Amino acid sequence: MENLLGLLRLRLRRGINLAIRDTRSSDPYVVVTMAGQKLKTRVINDTCNPEWNDELTLSITDINVPINLAVYDRDTFTADDKMGEAEIDIRPYVECLRMGLENLPTGTVITRVQPSRKNCLSDESCCVWDKGRILQDMFLRLRNVECGEIEVQIEWINPPGCKGVF
């Protein structure tokens, strides 16, 4: 892929207070889409507070394209129920990468992204230096549903031969 800027690792950690779509609970999983790519976490049965801890990797060719996350409840005999969706804008994270920082103490906060009507953040999200890499942890409030959040972490990977974001 000659237009590949790099890879983005998404760690879909957990869901918090997700909507009930079965009798007393749900069987949630997350579908991640971006620019024709589609990835999925595993299903966690019978909970509204799933812990996926799944790592998914997206190929990034355009930093302006948002990452879409949709949470579903798996059903056996009917179509899966939608449990909300969220969007990740990676541009603030990429701006941190472009700073070209090196040798910072682990735990150094590089920037803070505040929740707003333009993003799905439910709380402040920090880009943090961690052992030579920049990570961004975020809690995303799900849209188009009565309740629920998902916890996600993103990390940039620069494979050999990629253009990079610098």
Helices and strands as residue ranges (DSSP letters): E 6-16, E 28-34, E 37-40, E 51-60, E 67-73, E 81-88, H 91-98, E 109-113, E 125-130, E 133-141, E 149-157
